[in-house]
């Protein structure tokens, strides 16, 4: 069987020591969750406001304002493009660079008849 990841290089966050590889058929003696492996999900707040203005009996003007990522919340869970290469020494590592889009607003109007 191939071993794709060297798990003996993981650090235990409680003791800050390297975790040795676990022998088969033994009980685990280290934490099952590591805070530096996974990050939080993307948290976006999108907002839309619509208003219809009647002009005549069968004609109206629709005005809309749409905002994307209104709170401008950063998202730090990204992988760098160089880390996707299997032969790279930093394969699979997460970078802490912000990769989210900044807040964006759009204003549009349309005439419906």
CORPE-V282068 format. One record per backbone hydrogen bond with DSSP energy under -0.5 kcal/mol. NH is the residue of the N-H (numbers start at 1). CO is the residue of the C=O. E is the energy in kcal/mol with one decimal. If there is no record, write none. Layout:
# CORPE-V282068
nh-><NH,NH>
co-><CO,CO>
e-><E,E>
This chain:
# CORPE-V282068
nh-><4,7,9,10,12,13,16,19,20,26,37,38,44,46,47,49,51,53,54,55,56,59,60,61,62,63,63,64,65,66,67,68,70,72,78,78,80,83,84,85,86,88,91,92,93,95,99,104,106,108,110,112,112,113>
co-><2,5,6,7,17,11,12,10,18,23,34,34,42,44,67,65,63,61,52,59,59,56,112,53,110,51,61,108,49,106,47,104,45,69,76,95,93,80,81,82,84,85,88,83,90,78,75,68,66,64,62,60,110,111>
e-><-0.7,-1.3,-1.3,-1.2,-3.0,-0.6,-2.9,-3.2,-0.5,-0.8,-1.4,-0.8,-0.6,-0.5,-2.7,-2.7,-2.2,-3.0,-0.5,-2.5,-1.7,-0.7,-2.6,-2.9,-3.2,-3.0,-0.5,-2.9,-2.6,-2.7,-3.4,-3.2,-2.8,-1.4,-1.3,-0.9,-0.5,-1.0,-1.2,-0.9,-0.5,-1.3,-1.4,-1.8,-1.7,-1.7,-1.7,-2.1,-2.7,-2.6,-2.5,-3.1,-0.6,-0.5>
